[in-house]
Amino acid sequence: MPFSPRKVQALFLAVTLLFAGALGWLGWRLLQQDRALARQRRLEQLEAAADRVSAAIYRRFAELEEALADPTQARLRPGAVLVRARRAGIEVLPPNGLLYYPVVPAGNEPPPGVFAAGETLEFRRNDPAAAAEAFRPLTRSADPATRAGALVRLGRNLAKCGRAPDALRVFDELASLGATPVGGSPAELVALEARCSLLEKLGRRPDLEREARVLYARLTEGRWPLLRASYDFKIEEARAWLGGTPDPVQWEERAALSAAAEVLWAEWRQEPISKGRRFLTMDGRPVLAVWVSSPQELTALLAPAAALRPALGEAGDFPARMIDTDGRLLLGSPEPAGATRVERSPASTRLPWTLQVSAPDDGSAGLAGRRWLLAGSFALLVGLLGAVSYLAAHATTKELAVARLQADFVSAVSHEFRSPLSSICQISELLNEDRWPSDEHRRRSFEILGRESTRLRRLVEGLLDFARMEAGAADYRLEPLAPGELVRSVIEEFQMQSSSRRHDVQLSVAPDLPEIDADREALGRAVWNLLDNAVKYSPDSAAVHAEVTMDDGRLAIRVRDEGIGIPGEEQEEIFRKFVRGRQALARGVKGTGIGLAMVRHIVEGHHGEIRVESEPGCGSTFTILLPPRRTA
């Protein structure tokens, strides 16, 4: 038993799906093996990277500890600070490495009684002018501390007397004494603060900002040894004068180093630990600390966590990081989501932190390429299967649709032929038997016979002409024609031969219309078909309107009815061969389905255009647009 087309398609689809499924399963298994192999290789690469990073960190710590062994010969990297602390004081390398100190040695202040006379005049007698004169001789003292104390008091009293310019000059002289202590603070710092305060009272904002900027810059560069409380107060005071200047990143790192030095100092004072390594997190910034100590001395090297960043770079393309015992990130980049990771614990690395090296679990480049190749091949197969299935289904659907339209066409043509043939046969029997009730009946019978014969001839000629048009063999004999006369003659012939006498075709012809080059018979057939459709699809209306006019430089032949109308989605389809509207089929309207297709062929053969305007229930208007005849 032979297979039908649908069974062949189903068998082809089943075999293709089976083959695709088998290939897909094999590909999936291969991908799983590739993934496992890639993961194993990636783990080996990560292990090697972690070993390199551990070794680099160990070497870095060895360098730091060598610097602790002989601080005088230490070569510090940028950002690192060496702190040597004893019970009496603290030494920092480089000298401005810290912003503030855990402890500041006491300076050589002058005896309290040196300034007693002037302070009595200033505070008890409230006589700043006399106090200023009392302090002035002391400003020429050979002792820098006495001179500094006298200058600050002289400037203060001159300011109280309203002698601001003299006070500012005195504070300038005070600043030249540098680190000479005045009330526990360096003379230069006291002078800058005094100048800023006086300029603020005077309302000299530009001068104040200039002085405050100098003060702020020297505080952020660690120019003077200060305790933390004093430093914090003075830096906030400078920020206020400047209107909240943001701190540079370098200042934040040095502030973290200063805080770490303060922590190590406090711990050493309480319980000295011989040596150690730590990450101290100060204000959110990790600080690397390495130290050796004894009860008499603490030597510590402090550096930003970034000092270990080159060591993390030994991991190559793999992200590496250091985390503390609480899982907080100390250094490096966060771990990517879904990454493969290896760790080195403090026990295995002899470091106080956990090292992690990770990478996205995406396999090696070669395996990834193979996966892409397999996936692409499978996708190509699926796409090919889909395309073949679609084309087969489309071809089958189209074949069925054409077969259905052809069947409808044959049925419609048979019906169209049957009607005139039946009439001809009946009249032929009457002629053969010579049975006529009256001469009038004979006359009407001969009239019907002629009309049906003409109708049958028109059907046959229409089918033959359409076949030639479809084959591209239509031959149009163009001649100059008056379009109004052509349409009028077609309407007269149509009304004479139409089987429906109740439809009245109303013609409107615009004056002074140009001639057109057209085939009289072909264009007449196109107009006839439009009139025939207008009559057939207007069962409830007797009016059909025809119009010949000009439209945007082209000749327009319009046929309008008041019939059932055409839905918008069918207005393109009705010009295809064998296609008839759903309403026509539902109402049982007779037709072959080639009338409008023939109109389109004829109009396009005359370099024209056919249009339709219609709405269901509101009738239809068909317009033939033709170019006018060219004149020399």
Buried (B, 14 or more C-beta within 10 A) or exposed (E): EEEEEEEEBEEBBEEBEEEBEEBBEEBEEEBEEBBEEBBEBBBEBBEBBBBBBBEBBEEBBEBBBEBBEEBEEBEBEEBBBBBBBEEEBBEBBEEBBBBBBBBBEEBEBBEEEBBEBBBBBBEEEEBBBBBBBBBBEBBEBEBBBBBBBBBBBBBBBBBBBEBBEBBBEBBEBBBEBBBBBBEEBBBBBBBBBBBBBBBBEBEBEEBBBBBBBBBBEBBBEBBBBBBBEBBBEBBEBBBEBBEEBEEEEEBBBBBBBBBBBBBBBEBBEEEBEEEBBBBBBBEEBBBBBBBBBEEEEBBBBBBBBBBBEEBBEBBEEBBBBBBBEEEEBBBBEEBEEEBBBBBBEEEEBEBBBBBBBBBEBBBBEEBEEBBEEBEEEBEEBBEEBEEBBEEBEEEEEEEEEEEEBEEBBEEBBEEBBEBBEEBBEBBEEBBEEEEEEEEEEBEEBEEBBEBBBBBBEBBEEBBEBBEEBBEEEBEBEBEEBBBBEBBBEBBEBBBEBBEEEEBEBEBEBEEEBBBBBBBBEBBBBBBBBBBBBBBBBBEEBBBBBBBBBEEEEBBBBBBBBBBBBBEEEBBEEBBEBBBBBEBBEEEEBEBBBBBBBBBBBBBEBBEBBBBBBBEBEEBBBBBBBBBBBEEE
